[in-house]
Every structure is written in structure tokens, then in C-alpha cells.
């Protein structure tokens, strides 16, 4: 997979994203219901993520996880465990959870799916306009399930798409309250810009 890895900045210690999600999108008209239609060109990572999330092609898990592993920056090599970003939409199979599990397998570290827990329902962040509105929506949305043994752990949060970073910052802030977390790292398949 050809990617354009970029560092993503936030309250975490280090984060990276494989590539932009969309490279270009041109309105081509409207469908029979009056909704706009687009000719969209995605990056390789963006197309793989699109096929996974919106076409239920779970074969893309291996492709994306492998590229996340191959692109893993040296700053994140101390990761002790992987945690998926808690999903905001209920699905029979959760792409982000399966992606985190596969990346953890490749890193030979545990994936702890219920360390970071979503405590209230929130809409998908892509459906909320503005960073401030997203942060307000996420206040108090996470808690920690104390299930780690003794010690200090470097954790890697895996998410699908990085937009404003508000979800990842809320998750990072919650993890920083947990005395067993030393460093928080972030990895996403794609980014909006």
C-alpha cells in the first residue's frame, strides 16, 4: 500500500496517520432524490478504510493493520498495549476494534478492548460541526476500567479517521487520569486533511 504518513498533533505523546482519506471529490450532479453525487478519489488507505466501514469488506483489516505496523514510527515502539477508540456507532462487527486487535497481534502486545469505556451515547463526530461542539459532546463520555496489573504502561489508541482530534483528545485526557498509563500514543488509518 502506498501511503503518505504524517504526524498528527494533540494532547498525546506522539501520533501518526497513514494518509489523507480523500484526495479529491467533485460534485457530479444530483440523484433522483435530490441528493448531491460525487466523484471521489481516495488514497489507498482511504479506499481500504471506505471498503471496510461502508462495504463491510473485513479483508481490509489485515491490509490496514499491516500498513500501520510497517509505518510505526520509532517513537511508538515502546507500546505495551493497544486499545481501540470506543466506537460511537453500534455495528454487528466493529471495524476499529478488529483493527486494534490485528495491530496488537502484529506488535505482539495485548489489545485491551475495555480499558477505555464509553459511558454515554454520542453521535458520530463527523455529524457534529465545529471542534468546540465536538469537545462539549465528549465531556464526560469516557471512563477507565481499571484492569491493568501493577506498573506503568505506554498505550497506543487506534482509530479509523483523524479529523479535529477531539475524540482522541478526550480519550487521551481520560487515560492521563489513570496512574498506570505512562505515555499515550495514537495511530489512525486516515486523516481528513
MOPE-V701285 format. One record per backbone hydrogen bond with DSSP energy under -0.5 kcal/mol. CO is the residue of the C=O (numbers start at 1). NH is the residue of the N-H. E is the energy in kcal/mol with one decimal. If there is no record, write none. Layout:
co: <CO CO>
nh: <NH NH>
e: <E E>
This chain:
co: <6 14 15 16 17 18 19 20 21 24 26 29 31 35 37 37 38 39 40 41 41 43 44 45 46 47 48 49 50 50 51 51 52 56 57 58 59 60 61 62 63 64 65 66 67 69 73 74 76 80 81 82 83 93 94 95 96 97 98 99 100 101 102 103 104 104 110 110 111 112 115 115 117 117 124 125 130 131 132 133 134 135 136 138 141 141 143 144 145 153 153 153 154 154 155 155 156 157 158 159 160 161 162 165 166 167 168 169 170 171 172 173 174 175 177 178 180 180 183 183 184 184 185 186 187 188 189 190 191>
nh: <17 186 8 188 6 4 191 46 43 41 39 37 34 31 28 29 40 26 42 23 24 47 48 49 50 51 52 53 54 55 55 57 56 58 60 61 63 64 65 66 67 68 69 70 71 72 76 77 79 110 156 112 158 95 98 99 100 101 102 103 104 105 106 107 108 109 82 112 113 115 117 145 119 143 127 128 134 135 136 137 138 139 139 141 119 120 117 146 147 155 182 183 80 81 157 185 83 187 85 189 190 163 192 169 170 171 172 173 174 175 176 177 177 178 179 181 153 182 155 185 13 14 157 16 159 18 19 162 21>
e: <-2.3 -2.0 -1.8 -2.1 -2.3 -1.2 -1.6 -0.5 -1.3 -3.2 -2.8 -2.6 -2.0 -2.9 -2.9 -0.8 -0.7 -2.1 -0.5 -3.0 -1.8 -2.9 -2.2 -2.5 -2.5 -2.7 -2.0 -3.0 -2.7 -0.6 -0.9 -2.4 -0.5 -1.3 -1.8 -1.1 -0.8 -2.8 -2.8 -2.4 -1.9 -2.6 -2.4 -2.7 -2.2 -1.2 -1.8 -1.5 -1.9 -0.7 -2.2 -2.4 -2.4 -0.8 -2.3 -2.4 -2.5 -2.4 -2.2 -2.4 -2.6 -2.1 -1.9 -2.2 -1.0 -2.2 -2.6 -0.6 -0.8 -1.0 -0.6 -2.8 -0.6 -2.3 -1.9 -1.7 -1.8 -2.6 -2.4 -2.1 -1.8 -1.0 -0.6 -2.5 -2.8 -0.9 -2.9 -0.8 -1.1 -0.6 -3.1 -0.7 -3.3 -1.3 -0.6 -3.2 -2.9 -2.4 -2.7 -1.2 -2.4 -0.6 -3.0 -2.5 -2.2 -2.3 -2.7 -2.9 -1.8 -2.5 -2.2 -0.6 -1.2 -1.4 -0.7 -2.2 -2.9 -0.5 -2.7 -0.5 -2.9 -1.0 -3.1 -1.9 -2.3 -1.6 -0.8 -2.3 -2.7>
